Amino acid sequence: MYALVITGLVLCDSLIFGLPNFGSLSFIWILAAIGSGLGYYIVERIRLARPEQGVIRIMRQVEQQAIQRVIVGMQLVWIALIEEILFRWYLLMTPLQHTPVLAIATLLYSSLAFGLIHQQFGSSTMVSRMIFGLVLGIFMLATGNLLIIIVAHVTYNALVYAWPVSYSTIRYTA
């Protein structure tokens, strides 16, 4: 359902503001994008391994049939593509082209929105996604190249998919 809603938002934005400018990729930027996706994955694995006050995490295995793995893999690529078009292009770059707003304002706004859509995963994950959105937004402002950002996000999603860490979280009060 989430993928359908966000895809609908992107389609509406593209009708209003036009299609995004994806840019082109160079070998150096591809390596930088893959490196940032890998770096964020490593930071997330470390964050999830750390103990959290009032939380017990129990690692569980996620078993899927082959067709489920293919569908989930395609969804992760699609969601990364659509999220980057929405958050880094339409919420970050488009306002800069159409109104006299500061880049820092749109950067903070798009990062906050990106974090908030991940709130169902908990507050620490929401903050983590805000920071990831901030880093991706800085890359976007620095390069103006949406493809680089998409590659970074797809890299992160692919690593999560290839080596998932799924936790059952139990909260308790001390």
C-alpha positions as CSV (number, residue, x, y, z in Angstrom):
1,M,0.0,0.0,0.0
2,Y,2.8,2.4,0.9
3,A,4.5,1.9,-2.5
4,L,1.2,2.7,-4.3
5,V,0.6,5.9,-2.3
6,I,4.1,7.2,-2.8
7,T,4.0,6.3,-6.5
8,G,0.7,8.2,-6.8
9,L,2.3,11.3,-5.1
10,V,5.2,11.1,-7.5
11,L,2.9,10.8,-10.5
12,C,0.9,13.9,-9.3
13,D,4.1,15.9,-8.8
14,S,5.4,14.9,-12.3
15,L,2.1,16.2,-13.8
16,I,2.4,19.5,-11.9
17,F,6.2,20.1,-12.0
18,G,7.4,17.9,-14.9
19,L,9.7,15.0,-15.0
20,P,12.9,15.1,-12.8
21,N,16.3,15.6,-14.3
22,F,18.2,12.4,-13.5
23,G,21.6,13.5,-14.7
24,S,24.3,11.1,-15.7
25,L,26.7,8.9,-13.8
26,S,30.5,8.8,-13.8
27,F,32.5,6.0,-12.3
28,I,33.7,8.1,-9.4
29,W,30.1,9.1,-8.4
30,I,28.9,5.5,-8.8
31,L,31.6,4.4,-6.3
32,A,30.7,7.3,-4.0
33,A,27.0,6.4,-4.1
34,I,27.7,2.7,-3.5
35,G,30.1,3.6,-0.7
36,S,27.5,5.8,1.0
37,G,24.9,3.1,0.8
38,L,27.3,0.6,2.2
39,G,28.4,3.0,4.9
40,Y,24.8,3.6,6.0
41,Y,24.1,-0.1,6.1
42,I,27.1,-0.7,8.4
43,V,26.1,2.2,10.7
44,E,22.6,0.7,10.9
45,R,23.9,-2.8,11.7
46,I,26.0,-1.3,14.5
47,R,23.1,0.8,15.8
48,L,20.8,-2.2,15.9
49,A,23.4,-4.3,17.7
50,R,23.7,-1.7,20.5
51,P,21.6,-2.2,23.6
52,E,18.8,0.3,24.0
53,Q,17.3,1.2,27.4
54,G,14.0,-0.5,28.0
55,V,14.2,-2.6,24.8
56,I,15.0,-6.3,24.3
57,R,15.7,-7.3,20.7
58,I,15.4,-10.9,19.6
59,M,16.9,-11.7,16.2
60,R,14.6,-13.8,14.1
61,Q,15.0,-15.4,10.7
62,V,12.8,-14.3,7.9
63,E,12.0,-17.2,5.6
64,Q,10.6,-16.5,2.2
65,Q,9.8,-18.6,-0.9
66,A,11.7,-17.7,-4.1
67,I,8.8,-15.7,-5.6
68,Q,8.5,-13.7,-2.4
69,R,12.1,-12.8,-2.5
70,V,11.9,-11.7,-6.1
71,I,8.8,-9.5,-5.3
72,V,10.4,-8.0,-2.2
73,G,13.6,-7.3,-4.1
74,M,11.7,-5.5,-6.9
75,Q,9.7,-3.5,-4.3
76,L,12.9,-2.4,-2.5
77,V,14.3,-1.1,-5.8
78,W,11.0,0.5,-6.8
79,I,10.6,2.1,-3.4
80,A,14.2,3.5,-3.4
81,L,13.6,5.0,-6.9
82,I,10.2,6.5,-6.0
83,E,11.3,7.8,-2.5
84,E,14.3,9.6,-4.1
85,I,12.2,11.2,-6.8
86,L,9.7,12.4,-4.2
87,F,12.0,13.4,-1.3
88,R,15.2,14.5,-3.1
89,W,13.7,15.9,-6.3
90,Y,10.2,17.2,-5.6
91,L,10.6,18.2,-1.9
92,L,14.3,19.3,-2.1
93,M,15.2,20.5,-5.6
94,T,11.9,21.6,-7.1
95,P,11.1,24.3,-4.5
96,L,14.5,25.8,-5.1
97,Q,13.7,26.1,-8.8
98,H,10.3,27.7,-8.3
99,T,10.5,29.8,-5.2
100,P,13.1,31.9,-3.4
101,V,13.6,29.5,-0.5
102,L,16.9,28.6,1.2
103,A,18.5,25.3,0.3
104,I,19.0,24.5,4.0
105,A,15.2,24.9,4.6
106,T,14.3,22.5,1.8
107,L,17.1,20.1,2.9
108,L,15.7,20.0,6.5
109,Y,12.1,19.7,5.3
110,S,12.8,16.8,2.9
111,S,15.0,15.0,5.5
112,L,12.3,15.4,8.2
113,A,9.6,14.1,5.8
114,F,11.8,11.2,4.8
115,G,12.3,10.3,8.5
116,L,8.7,10.7,9.4
117,I,7.5,8.2,6.7
118,H,9.7,5.6,8.4
119,Q,8.2,6.2,11.9
120,Q,6.5,2.8,11.9
121,F,9.9,1.3,12.5
122,G,10.4,3.1,15.8
123,S,11.8,6.5,16.9
124,S,15.5,5.5,16.7
125,T,15.0,4.3,13.1
126,M,13.0,7.4,12.3
127,V,15.9,9.6,13.4
128,S,18.4,7.4,11.6
129,R,16.4,7.8,8.4
130,M,16.3,11.6,8.9
131,I,20.0,11.6,9.1
132,F,20.3,9.3,6.0
133,G,17.9,11.7,4.2
134,L,20.1,14.6,5.3
135,V,23.2,13.0,3.8
136,L,21.4,12.1,0.6
137,G,20.1,15.6,0.4
138,I,23.6,17.1,0.8
139,F,24.8,14.8,-2.0
140,M,21.8,16.0,-4.1
141,L,22.5,19.7,-3.5
142,A,26.3,19.2,-4.1
143,T,25.9,17.2,-7.4
144,G,22.4,17.9,-8.7
145,N,22.4,14.3,-9.9
146,L,19.4,12.3,-8.9
147,L,20.9,9.0,-10.3
148,I,23.7,9.1,-7.7
149,I,21.2,9.4,-4.9
150,I,19.1,6.6,-6.3
151,V,22.2,4.3,-6.6
152,A,23.1,5.0,-2.9
153,H,19.5,4.2,-1.7
154,V,19.2,1.1,-3.9
155,T,22.6,0.0,-2.6
156,Y,21.4,0.3,1.0
157,N,18.2,-1.5,0.3
158,A,20.0,-4.3,-1.6
159,L,22.3,-4.9,1.4
160,V,19.4,-5.0,3.8
161,Y,17.7,-7.4,1.4
162,A,20.8,-9.6,1.0
163,W,21.8,-9.7,4.7
164,P,18.6,-8.8,6.6
165,V,18.5,-8.2,10.3
166,S,15.0,-8.7,11.5
167,Y,14.3,-8.1,15.1
168,S,11.3,-8.7,17.3
169,T,11.3,-5.8,19.7
170,I,10.0,-6.1,23.2
171,R,9.6,-2.9,25.2
172,Y,9.4,-3.0,28.9
173,T,9.3,-0.5,31.7
174,A,12.0,-0.6,34.4
